[in-house]
């Protein structure tokens, strides 16, 4: 069970004070745990990782409140520095205002800079209505994203919820992945997200979660 879940985890360290030494420890732990990837801040790239461990990073993080061209430039630079997966934060105001054509265009702008790498779209689901969650997921799909993702883990509205993950999974219908992230700290939390339809988990407490699942 835990090894199957490990292969779904982006082992994450996005604290702004994280040092290169902290990132090196994260990579070592991810390799030991067998996680799918490490997710680190773009300023920490490039990094060397063991074979089989992937590298993800974030753009427009954590607020999403920068121009699409800035996010695209950040994504392109990150890919050039070895990122295999890009987790972009949407302009949340566009979703709240119902400007989903503009949101789709923003995501498409970043998609075009990713050079074929995996793009995950963070919609900050706890800050959105159900209708806005559905529409944001549809915009992400139309723009060519590979995943929709619940949360940065930094928004005061909160992180992932079972309700949001199920709604997102139902909306994308298996055509995109669904990443649950933010506030998942126990094995029970992780299993609930998987049961709701999550296909990837963003965790900073990966060791604790996996140990829980062994028990």
N, C-alpha and C positions, 0 to 999 in steps of 0.2 A: 504493500500500500504506500508506504512513505517514499519508496524509490520512484513509484509512478508519479506521485505528487512533486517530488524534487525536480523531475524533468519538465514540470510546468512552471517552475519558479524563475522569475527575474530577481536575483539576489541584489538588493538595492541599498545604496548609500548615497543620499543626496543632501545630507547636511552641509550647509555652506562652509562650515569650519573643517570639513573632512580633509585630511592631509594625504599626501602620496603614500605615506606609511599605512594610513588607515585603508586606503584603496588596495594596497598590496595584501593586507590582512584579509580584506573582503574577498579578493580573488582566491587566496589560499583556502578560505573557508568554503567558497562556492565549489571549488574543485573537490574538496573533501566530501561535501554534502551531495554532489552530483546534480547541482542546479543547472537549468538550461543556460542561464546567462548571468552576467553582472550588469547592473544598471548604475551608471556613475555620471557625475556632472561632466559637461563637455570640456571644461578646463583641465580635467584630469587625463584627457586623451593626448597622445596614444598610450596604450598599455599593452603589455605582453600577457597573454593568457595561455593556459595549457590547451592542448588540442582538444576540441570538442566543446569548449566553453565559449559562448558567444558574448559579444560586447554590445550593450545598448546604452543610449544616452538620451538626454532630454533637450528640447528646444522650446524657447518662449516660456521657460520655467521660472517660477511657479505661477505667475499671474496670467500669462497668455496675452497681456495687454501691450503687445508691441506689433509693429506693422508686419504684414505677411512677408514682405521682402526681407525683413530682418530675420524672421524665422527660417526662411528659405536659405539665406546665406549661412546661418548657423548650422542648418542641417547639412548643407553641402560641405562645409568645413569639417564637420564631425565625421561624415563619411570618408572624406579624404584622410582623416586621422584615424581611420580604422573602425568606426562604428558600423555595426551590421544591422542595427535596428534603431529607429528614431521614434521617440515618444514625444509628440508635440502637444502643447496646451493650446486649445482653441481660444479665440477671443470670446470669453464667456458672455460679454454684453451682447454680442450678435445673436446668441441663442436666446437670451432673455428678451431681447427686443423683437424676436421673430424674424430676423434678417437672415434666413437660411440660404438664400442664393449667395449672399456675401460670404457666409460661412463656408459654403461649398467651394467658392472661389479661393478662399484663404487656404483651405486644405489642399486643393489642387496645386496651388503655388508651391507649397512645401513638398508635395508629392513629386513634383517635377524636378526638385533639387536632390532627391534621395538616391538617384542613380540606380534605381531598381531594388534598393534595400527595403526592408520591412518598415512600414509606417504604421504606428499606433497613434490614435487620436484621443486625447484626454478631454472628456467633455465636462468634467467636474459635476457629476450627476447630482450630488447633494445640494447644489445651488440651483438646480433646474426643476421645473415642473415635469410631470410625466410626459405631457405632450411635447415639451421642448427636448426631452431626452430622446424620444422617438424621432423627432425631426432632425436632431443633430446626428443621430446614428445614420439616418437616411442620407444626409449630406455627406457624411464621411464615406459611405459606400459609393455614392455617385462620383465622388472625387478620386476614387481609386485607393482608398486606405485598405490596409490589411487587417487591422484590429480597431475596435473601439475600446476605450479604457475608462474606468469610472472616475478616477481621482488622482490628484497630485499627492494627496496626503498632507498638504499644507494649508488647505482652505478651511476657514473657521466653520463652514457649514457641515463639515465632516467628510468621511471617506466612503468606502464601498458599503453598499447595503445589499441584502439578498433581493429585495424588491427591485432595485435599480438593475442589478445584474440580470435578473430574469427578464425584465422589460427589454434590456439591450439585446439579450440573446434571442428573444422572440422576434425582435425587429430585424436583426441581421440574418436570422434563419440559417445559421451555419455557413453562410457565404463569407463572413468575416469572423475572425477570432474575437473573443471577449476577454479583456484583461481586467480582473478585479484587483484594486490597489487602494491602500489607505485604511489603516486601523485593523488589519488582519493579523492577529497576534497569537492565536491558539489553533490547535489542530481542528477543533470544532468550527471555528470561524472559517478556516480554509475549506473544510469539507462542505460547509453550507454554501459557500460561493461556487464550488465545483458542481454541487447538486443543482444550483440555480442556473448553470450554463456557462460558467467561466472556463475558458480553455487555457488561460495563463494567469498567474498570480504574481503581483508585485509585493515582495516581502522584505522587510529589514530584519525581521525576527525569524528567519528561515530555520535556524537550528532548533529553536524552541517549538515551532510549529511541527517540524518533522519528528522531533522527539515525542511530542504529544501523540502523533499518529501511530507511533510504535507501541504505545501503551493501550 
